[in-house]
Amino acid sequence: MYEYAIAWEWLSFAVRWLHVITAIAWIGSSFYFIALDLGLVKRPGLPVGAYGEEWQVHGGGFYHIQKYLVAPASMPEHLTWFKWESYATWLSGFAMLAVVYYGGADLFLIDRSVLELAPWQAICLSLASLAVGWILYDLLCKSPLGRNTWGLMALLYIVLIAMAWGYTQIFTGRAAFLHLGAFTATIMSANVFFIIIPNQKIVVADLIAGRTPDPKYGVIAKQRSLHNNYLTLPVIFFMLSNHYPLAFATQFNWVIAALVFLMGVTIRHWFNTTHARKGQPTWTWLVTVLIFIVIMWLSTVPKVLTGEEQASLSPRQQTFVDNDHFEAVRDVVQGRCSMCHAAEPVWEGIARAPKNVKFETDGEIAAHAHEIYIQAGRSHAMPPGNITEISPEERKLLVAWYETTVEGR
């Protein structure tokens, strides 16, 4: 069992690392081509069918790039396809989902205080949501509404908000954010696999056969690429969010997710406008900062908004160990956390204390007071899926212990 736990931990690390590498490749090439496309300049003397060109310098050399809206007059001898970055990112991301969340469903996927599910049920819901998401999105794009790009994006935003709320009603907060990222990334990668690349292949086939390609295939692919452009940054946020419980494990996490999508739009709007040489809309950064401030507030918003009482506070003049709450806090931490956070964890599948954090002595608990406050007090990140059933009153106790100690110093 010990060897199995170690091997599984390294497998998790490996697929996560692979996912990061492939995501960098996909996002990097995507951002490059968006900037290139927006920066194209129409100049006299361009070849027939060429829309624009761009001169660039990098690595000591000059590059001369021309874009054809439909296709050049003849097929070039060598053609580089940018598709494997997208496929590898999705496949490695799904592998990580399977290893971490399906393999550890009881800890990371299921929160029985949210919804009582068996692991197989949670996994089936996860898989179904990814498939249904793509089918719904694709149908919307192909419907009459799909002719209105911005109206379609507004409707897509509503769908994403609904999914954000829905995921938080099924899974742990951490898994909800991860799934929202996977839901969005599935749409993006499927756009490449089912629409963009097949449309480009039709154009190539027409060229080889001597036919004039239909420009509609390029228009459709460009619309899907635009969607991918605006969805990229939120996906990155959701993939990183599992390290920040104040984002995923607080009461208004689905509202935070909705606001993250708006930040993705404001940031990309600045870059897209700048690359297109249409000015620099600095107002987008102000809006982004204001949205982020709202997100920060929502992560620690007073419970008066939800009708719950706030935790009572004690005198401020004590250290963590000497605080009046400490004995009760120690009982909570050792009773709810020590099965994993110990020199010899007793929880099945845990070979060593996560991040080497142990709560076996007063000093160890005091040394990690801030982490306890964030992970189990202010948010519900720990215990994972509330597997040890820590109560709301116990979380309030952890908050009161930390806050009264800090304020009393």
BATIVEX-79866 format. One record per residue (C-alpha): residue number from 1; residue in three letters; x, y, z. Coordinates in steps of 0.1 Angstrom, whole numbers, always signed. Layout:
# residues N
PT   k   r    c1    c2    c3
PT NUM ALA     X     Y     Z
...
***
This chain:
# residues 409
PT   k   r    c1    c2    c3
PT   1 MET    +0    +0    +0
PT   2 TYR   +29   +24    +8
PT   3 GLU   +45   +18   -26
PT   4 TYR   +11   +22   -43
PT   5 ALA    +5   +56   -26
PT   6 ILE   +39   +69   -35
PT   7 ALA   +36   +57   -72
PT   8 TRP    +1   +73   -74
PT   9 GLU   +14  +106   -60
PT  10 TRP   +42  +107   -86
PT  11 LEU   +18   +98  -114
PT  12 SER    -4  +127  -103
PT  13 PHE   +27  +150  -104
PT  14 ALA   +37  +137  -138
PT  15 VAL    +3  +143  -155
PT  16 ARG    +1  +177  -139
PT  17 TRP   +35  +187  -152
PT  18 LEU   +27  +173  -186
PT  19 HIS    -5  +193  -186
PT  20 VAL   +13  +225  -177
PT  21 ILE   +38  +220  -205
PT  22 THR   +13  +213  -232
PT  23 ALA   -10  +241  -220
PT  24 ILE   +20  +266  -223
PT  25 ALA   +25  +254  -259
PT  26 TRP   -12  +257  -268
PT  27 ILE   -18  +290  -251
PT  28 GLY   +15  +304  -264
PT  29 SER    +8  +296  -300
PT  30 SER   -29  +307  -297
PT  31 PHE   -19  +341  -283
PT  32 TYR    +8  +345  -309
PT  33 PHE   -15  +339  -338
PT  34 ILE   -42  +362  -323
PT  35 ALA   -17  +390  -320
PT  36 LEU    -4  +383  -355
PT  37 ASP   -38  +382  -370
PT  38 LEU   -48  +415  -354
PT  39 GLY   -15  +432  -364
PT  40 LEU   -16  +424  -401
PT  41 VAL   -12  +454  -424
PT  42 LYS   -26  +458  -459
PT  43 ARG    +2  +471  -482
PT  44 PRO    +4  +475  -520
PT  45 GLY   +20  +447  -539
PT  46 LEU    +6  +418  -519
PT  47 PRO    +0  +385  -537
PT  48 VAL   -34  +378  -551
PT  49 GLY   -57  +366  -523
PT  50 ALA   -34  +379  -495
PT  51 TYR   -52  +398  -468
PT  52 GLY   -22  +414  -451
PT  53 GLU   +13  +410  -439
PT  54 GLU   +35  +415  -409
PT  55 TRP   +73  +420  -405
PT  56 GLN   +87  +407  -372
PT  57 VAL  +121  +403  -356
PT  58 HIS  +131  +377  -331
PT  59 GLY  +162  +358  -321
PT  60 GLY  +184  +378  -344
PT  61 GLY  +164  +372  -375
PT  62 PHE  +136  +388  -395
PT  63 TYR  +103  +371  -404
PT  64 HIS   +80  +381  -432
PT  65 ILE   +45  +367  -427
PT  66 GLN   +15  +369  -450
PT  67 LYS   -21  +358  -444
PT  68 TYR   -46  +345  -469
PT  69 LEU   -82  +348  -458
PT  70 VAL   -92  +317  -478
PT  71 ALA   -61  +301  -493
PT  72 PRO   -32  +308  -516
PT  73 ALA   -35  +301  -553
PT  74 SER   -16  +268  -549
PT  75 MET    -8  +244  -522
PT  76 PRO   +26  +250  -506
PT  77 GLU   +50  +220  -504
PT  78 HIS   +52  +221  -466
PT  79 LEU   +24  +231  -443
PT  80 THR   +27  +233  -405
PT  81 TRP    -5  +224  -386
PT  82 PHE   -11  +238  -351
PT  83 LYS   -34  +212  -336
PT  84 TRP   -14  +188  -314
PT  85 GLU    -8  +215  -287
PT  86 SER   -46  +216  -282
PT  87 TYR   -51  +179  -283
PT  88 ALA   -22  +171  -259
PT  89 THR   -34  +198  -235
PT  90 TRP   -69  +183  -233
PT  91 LEU   -57  +147  -231
PT  92 SER   -32  +155  -203
PT  93 GLY   -58  +176  -185
PT  94 PHE   -83  +147  -187
PT  95 ALA   -56  +123  -174
PT  96 MET   -50  +146  -144
PT  97 LEU   -88  +148  -138
PT  98 ALA   -89  +110  -138
PT  99 VAL   -58  +104  -116
PT 100 VAL   -65  +131   -90
PT 101 TYR  -103  +135   -89
PT 102 TYR  -116  +102  -101
PT 103 GLY   -89   +82   -84
PT 104 GLY   -94  +102   -52
PT 105 ALA  -131  +108   -55
PT 106 ASP  -139  +104   -18
PT 107 LEU  -113  +131    -9
PT 108 PHE  -113  +156   -38
PT 109 LEU  -145  +151   -58
PT 110 ILE  -173  +143   -34
PT 111 ASP  -185  +166    -6
PT 112 ARG  -213  +147   +12
PT 113 SER  -224  +178   +30
PT 114 VAL  -232  +192    -5
PT 115 LEU  -246  +160   -22
PT 116 GLU  -245  +124   -12
PT 117 LEU  -229  +105   -41
PT 118 ALA  -211   +73   -47
PT 119 PRO  -178   +77   -65
PT 120 TRP  -191   +61   -97
PT 121 GLN  -221   +85   -97
PT 122 ALA  -199  +115   -93
PT 123 ILE  -176  +104  -120
PT 124 CYS  -205   +98  -144
PT 125 LEU  -219  +132  -137
PT 126 SER  -184  +147  -144
PT 127 LEU  -181  +129  -177
PT 128 ALA  -216  +137  -188
PT 129 SER  -212  +174  -180
PT 130 LEU  -182  +177  -203
PT 131 ALA  -199  +159  -232
PT 132 VAL  -232  +178  -228
PT 133 GLY  -214  +211  -225
PT 134 TRP  -198  +207  -259
PT 135 ILE  -230  +194  -276
PT 136 LEU  -250  +224  -262
PT 137 TYR  -224  +249  -272
PT 138 ASP  -220  +234  -307
PT 139 LEU  -258  +234  -313
PT 140 LEU  -260  +271  -302
PT 141 CYS  -232  +280  -327
PT 142 LYS  -249  +262  -355
PT 143 SER  -283  +277  -347
PT 144 PRO  -296  +310  -362
PT 145 LEU  -282  +327  -331
PT 146 GLY  -248  +317  -342
PT 147 ARG  -248  +344  -368
PT 148 ASN  -246  +370  -341
PT 149 THR  -211  +365  -326
PT 150 TRP  -215  +388  -296
PT 151 GLY  -251  +377  -288
PT 152 LEU  -238  +341  -289
PT 153 MET  -210  +350  -265
PT 154 ALA  -235  +366  -241
PT 155 LEU  -256  +335  -241
PT 156 LEU  -225  +313  -236
PT 157 TYR  -217  +335  -206
PT 158 ILE  -251  +327  -191
PT 159 VAL  -245  +290  -197
PT 160 LEU  -211  +292  -179
PT 161 ILE  -226  +309  -149
PT 162 ALA  -253  +282  -147
PT 163 MET  -226  +256  -149
PT 164 ALA  -206  +273  -122
PT 165 TRP  -236  +273   -99
PT 166 GLY  -245  +237  -108
PT 167 TYR  -210  +223  -102
PT 168 THR  -209  +238   -67
PT 169 GLN  -242  +220   -60
PT 170 ILE  -227  +187   -68
PT 171 PHE  -189  +186   -61
PT 172 THR  -164  +200   -36
PT 173 GLY  -156  +236   -42
PT 174 ARG  -121  +226   -55
PT 175 ALA  -136  +201   -79
PT 176 ALA  -163  +225   -90
PT 177 PHE  -137  +251  -101
PT 178 LEU  -115  +224  -118
PT 179 HIS  -146  +211  -136
PT 180 LEU  -156  +246  -147
PT 181 GLY  -121  +249  -162
PT 182 ALA  -124  +214  -178
PT 183 PHE  -158  +223  -192
PT 184 THR  -145  +254  -208
PT 185 ALA  -113  +237  -221
PT 186 THR  -133  +209  -236
PT 187 ILE  -153  +234  -256
PT 188 MET  -120  +251  -267
PT 189 SER  -102  +219  -277
PT 190 ALA  -133  +204  -294
PT 191 ASN  -135  +236  -314
PT 192 VAL  -101  +228  -328
PT 193 PHE  -108  +191  -333
PT 194 PHE  -143  +192  -347
PT 195 ILE  -145  +226  -364
PT 196 ILE  -113  +245  -370
PT 197 ILE   -90  +217  -383
PT 198 PRO  -116  +199  -404
PT 199 ASN  -126  +232  -420
PT 200 GLN   -89  +239  -428
PT 201 LYS   -86  +204  -443
PT 202 ILE  -116  +210  -466
PT 203 VAL   -99  +241  -479
PT 204 VAL   -66  +222  -484
PT 205 ALA   -85  +194  -502
PT 206 ASP  -101  +219  -525
PT 207 LEU   -68  +234  -534
PT 208 ILE   -52  +201  -542
PT 209 ALA   -82  +192  -564
PT 210 GLY   -80  +226  -582
PT 211 ARG  -113  +239  -568
PT 212 THR  -118  +274  -553
PT 213 PRO  -124  +270  -516
PT 214 ASP  -156  +282  -500
PT 215 PRO  -148  +312  -477
PT 216 LYS  -175  +301  -452
PT 217 TYR  -152  +276  -437
PT 218 GLY  -128  +303  -427
PT 219 VAL  -155  +324  -413
PT 220 ILE  -168  +296  -391
PT 221 ALA  -133  +287  -379
PT 222 LYS  -126  +323  -371
PT 223 GLN  -157  +326  -349
PT 224 ARG  -147  +295  -329
PT 225 SER  -111  +309  -326
PT 226 LEU  -126  +342  -312
PT 227 HIS  -144  +322  -285
PT 228 ASN  -113  +303  -276
PT 229 ASN   -94  +336  -273
PT 230 TYR  -117  +350  -247
PT 231 LEU  -120  +318  -227
PT 232 THR   -83  +311  -223
PT 233 LEU   -75  +333  -193
PT 234 PRO  -105  +321  -172
PT 235 VAL   -94  +285  -178
PT 236 ILE   -59  +293  -165
PT 237 PHE   -75  +308  -134
PT 238 PHE   -96  +278  -127
PT 239 MET   -67  +254  -132
PT 240 LEU   -46  +274  -107
PT 241 SER   -74  +279   -82
PT 242 ASN   -70  +246   -64
PT 243 HIS   -41  +262   -46
PT 244 TYR   -62  +291   -33
PT 245 PRO   -92  +280   -11
PT 246 LEU  -104  +316    -7
PT 247 ALA  -114  +313   -44
PT 248 PHE  -130  +279   -46
PT 249 ALA  -140  +269   -10
PT 250 THR  -161  +299    +1
PT 251 GLN  -198  +304    +0
PT 252 PHE  -199  +327   -30
PT 253 ASN  -175  +306   -51
PT 254 TRP  -199  +304   -81
PT 255 VAL  -203  +342   -82
PT 256 ILE  -165  +345   -81
PT 257 ALA  -163  +321  -110
PT 258 ALA  -188  +343  -130
PT 259 LEU  -167  +374  -123
PT 260 VAL  -135  +356  -134
PT 261 PHE  -150  +351  -169
PT 262 LEU  -156  +389  -171
PT 263 MET  -120  +395  -161
PT 264 GLY  -109  +373  -190
PT 265 VAL  -129  +394  -214
PT 266 THR  -116  +428  -201
PT 267 ILE   -80  +416  -202
PT 268 ARG   -82  +401  -236
PT 269 HIS  -100  +432  -249
PT 270 TRP   -70  +453  -240
PT 271 PHE   -46  +430  -258
PT 272 ASN   -68  +425  -288
PT 273 THR   -74  +462  -293
PT 274 THR   -37  +470  -288
PT 275 HIS   -25  +444  -312
PT 276 ALA   -50  +456  -338
PT 277 ARG   -35  +491  -334
PT 278 LYS   -69  +506  -325
PT 279 GLY   -56  +523  -293
PT 280 GLN   -50  +512  -258
PT 281 PRO   -82  +510  -237
PT 282 THR   -66  +514  -203
PT 283 TRP  -101  +515  -187
PT 284 THR  -102  +477  -191
PT 285 TRP   -74  +474  -164
PT 286 LEU   -94  +496  -140
PT 287 VAL  -125  +474  -145
PT 288 THR  -103  +443  -141
PT 289 VAL   -89  +456  -108
PT 290 LEU  -124  +465   -95
PT 291 ILE  -137  +431  -104
PT 292 PHE  -108  +415   -86
PT 293 ILE  -115  +436   -55
PT 294 VAL  -151  +424   -55
PT 295 ILE  -138  +388   -57
PT 296 MET  -116  +394   -27
PT 297 TRP  -145  +408    -8
PT 298 LEU  -168  +379   -17
PT 299 SER  -142  +354    -5
PT 300 THR  -144  +368   +31
PT 301 VAL  -178  +385   +30
PT 302 PRO  -195  +388   +64
PT 303 LYS  -221  +362   +70
PT 304 VAL  -248  +388   +75
PT 305 LEU  -254  +385   +37
PT 306 THR  -265  +349   +42
PT 307 GLY  -283  +353   +75
PT 308 GLU  -256  +334   +96
PT 309 GLU  -241  +348  +127
PT 310 GLN  -205  +359  +127
PT 311 ALA  -180  +342  +150
PT 312 SER  -177  +359  +184
PT 313 LEU  -143  +373  +193
PT 314 SER  -122  +370  +224
PT 315 PRO   -96  +394  +240
PT 316 ARG   -67  +404  +218
PT 317 GLN   -37  +402  +242
PT 318 GLN   -27  +365  +238
PT 319 THR    -5  +344  +217
PT 320 PHE   -18  +314  +197
PT 321 VAL   -10  +288  +223
PT 322 ASP   -21  +310  +252
PT 323 ASN   -53  +321  +235
PT 324 ASP   -84  +311  +255
PT 325 HIS   -96  +292  +224
PT 326 PHE   -65  +271  +220
PT 327 GLU   -75  +240  +240
PT 328 ALA  -107  +237  +220
PT 329 VAL   -89  +244  +188
PT 330 ARG   -64  +217  +195
PT 331 ASP   -92  +192  +200
PT 332 VAL  -107  +202  +167
PT 333 VAL   -75  +201  +147
PT 334 GLN   -63  +168  +162
PT 335 GLY   -97  +152  +159
PT 336 ARG  -105  +164  +123
PT 337 CYS   -70  +167  +107
PT 338 SER   -45  +144  +124
PT 339 MET   -54  +113  +105
PT 340 CYS   -36  +128   +75
PT 341 HIS   -14  +155   +91
PT 342 ALA    +8  +132  +112
PT 343 ALA   +42  +116  +111
PT 344 GLU   +24   +83  +103
PT 345 PRO    -9   +91   +86
PT 346 VAL   -37   +65   +92
PT 347 TRP   -59   +76   +63
PT 348 GLU   -58   +49   +36
PT 349 GLY   -38   +60    +5
PT 350 ILE   -19   +88   +24
PT 351 ALA   +17   +78   +28
PT 352 ARG   +30  +110   +44
PT 353 ALA   +16  +142   +58
PT 354 PRO    +4  +164   +29
PT 355 LYS   +30  +191   +23
PT 356 ASN   +47  +177   +53
PT 357 VAL   +23  +196   +76
PT 358 LYS   +18  +179  +109
PT 359 PHE    -6  +187  +138
PT 360 GLU    +7  +164  +166
PT 361 THR   +20  +190  +190
PT 362 ASP   +10  +224  +202
PT 363 GLY   +40  +240  +185
PT 364 GLU   +31  +224  +151
PT 365 ILE    -5  +236  +154
PT 366 ALA    +6  +271  +163
PT 367 ALA   +32  +272  +135
PT 368 HIS    +5  +266  +109
PT 369 ALA   -21  +289  +125
PT 370 HIS   -25  +309   +93
PT 371 GLU   -29  +279   +71
PT 372 ILE   -55  +264   +95
PT 373 TYR   -74  +298   +95
PT 374 ILE   -75  +300   +56
PT 375 GLN   -79  +263   +48
PT 376 ALA  -104  +253   +74
PT 377 GLY  -117  +285   +90
PT 378 ARG  -123  +311   +64
PT 379 SER  -128  +285   +36
PT 380 HIS  -139  +249   +35
PT 381 ALA  -109  +236   +16
PT 382 MET  -100  +213   +45
PT 383 PRO  -108  +186   +53
PT 384 PRO  -111  +177   +16
PT 385 GLY  -148  +171    +9
PT 386 ASN  -153  +177   +46
PT 387 ILE  -146  +140   +49
PT 388 THR  -142  +142   +87
PT 389 GLU  -174  +163   +91
PT 390 ILE  -160  +194  +107
PT 391 SER  -190  +215  +119
PT 392 PRO  -198  +251  +112
PT 393 GLU  -193  +259  +149
PT 394 GLU  -158  +244  +148
PT 395 ARG  -149  +265  +118
PT 396 LYS  -161  +296  +136
PT 397 LEU  -139  +286  +165
PT 398 LEU  -108  +284  +143
PT 399 VAL  -116  +318  +129
PT 400 ALA  -121  +333  +163
PT 401 TRP   -89  +318  +176
PT 402 TYR   -68  +332  +148
PT 403 GLU   -84  +366  +146
PT 404 THR   -84  +373  +183
PT 405 THR   -47  +363  +185
PT 406 VAL   -36  +384  +156
PT 407 GLU   -56  +414  +166
PT 408 GLY   -44  +411  +202
PT 409 ARG    -7  +413  +193
***
